[in-house]
Amino acid sequence: MRKGFTIFLTITYSMIFAVMPVCAKEYTVEKGDCLWKLAEDYLEAGYRWEEIYEANRELIGENPSYLLPGQVLFIDIEEETLAVEEEEIILQVEEAGRQTQEPMKDAEGYYLIGMPEELLWFAQWVEKGNTDACARLTKDIEYNDKWDPIGNFTDSGSSAQQAYAGIFDGQGHTIFGLCIESGKTGIGFFSMITEEGCVRDLNLDSLYALGGKAHHFNEYARVGGISGVGGIILNCTVSGRIESESNYFTGGICGKGYYIENCVNNCEIISHSDVGGITGCLEGEVKFCTNNGRIEVKKGGFNGGIAGRMKYGSQITDCTNNGEVKSTESDFIAGICGANGGLIKNCCNYGAITYYSEGYSDQYSLNYSNEKVLVEKGICGISGKITYENSVLRNTKIKDCKNYGTITKQ
């Protein structure tokens, strides 16, 4: 274990804050606010968001990720009389770094993780080349700190690429307070997972993921809660907020997805291009998934409540979108999938759709070789973007789908 300066920091931190005067500040919630960012702005540490939540729990309610514009929050702010001492503490924490501890293994060789120190050790172990290492969570983990995605994805597939190939089993437990800020091309709890690698039965709560060039990160980032790219993702839930100005894919579960089943996204997503509540780009299959998060698209690409776009032969089945899908500039937007290159079946959209320009049409049908392809409002948003090549329809179908959401042109 790296012991750092733990005892010194604990004592000094207590001495400072025991005498530090506190004043209560009123803050009126604005659109796009979240507790993590407010804690960063006013308490100088995003992981202190729970202090704001506990002080305002009655007003906010049981979901700390759900803030309403106009709500007045009370934030206890330390005055600046001891700014010099506080800055010294922060520097010492950065020098010491977060501790790590090697976890025990079970009889199957899985690392048993129940503390933040063990989780960080596992991440570093994978980064050292042990990409097939497997782990199980044994309890919920209050991480509440910055997180660097496990592994690394590169567009070129160079030797720097490091994809996770093991099994990470959350066993139904929750990791709280991951703040993911990275210059990597794959941004999420994992950067990249192989087609055989698996994350299952994991919940991420109070997540804050940030990517894109506006934040001096990679403008071609793939951003998601569980992974930036790939993997088998089963029975996972993500709650919090995801922001990106990347020119590539952003999703609540995965930026670019291969196989995603029985997952739920509750994150609000604000991004530039190719955005989906579950995955920004699907190159495989999504089934039995639900998006409850609001989606706001700032620029172009293909955007939908479940997937932004589908590659040829991909499938979305038995999925539901409940979240609002809104674009401010994008033409290509839909309740389920922005651009369909495969099969959408047994899906429902209940989310309100607000679109810009001419990216949405009335119910539209297309016939080719006596095969009818029905494009319903809210299911695949762009009749002109049913994917086909050289005038030959490529197994693109929509079956047994319904839209119940309102559709508004802005």
Secondary structure, 3 states (H helix, E strand, C coil): CCCCCHHHHHHHHHHHHHHCCEEEEEEECCCCCCHHHHHHHHHCCHHHHHHHHHHCHHHHCCCCCCCCCCCEEEEEEECHHHHHHHHHHHHHHHHHCCCCCCCCECCCCCEEECCHHHHHHHHHHHHCCCCCCCEEECCCEEEEEEECCECECCCCCCCCCECECCEEECCCCEEEEEEEECCCCEECCEEEECCCCEEECCEEEEEEEEECHHHCCCCCCEECCCEEECCEEECCEEEEEEEECCCCCEECCEEEEEEEECCEECCEEEECCCEECCEEEEEEEEECCEECCCEEECCCCEEECCEEEECCCCEEECCEECCCEEECCCCEEECCEEEECCEEECCEECCCEEECCCCCCCCEEEEECCEEEEECCCCECCHHHECEECCEECCCEEECCEECCCEEEC
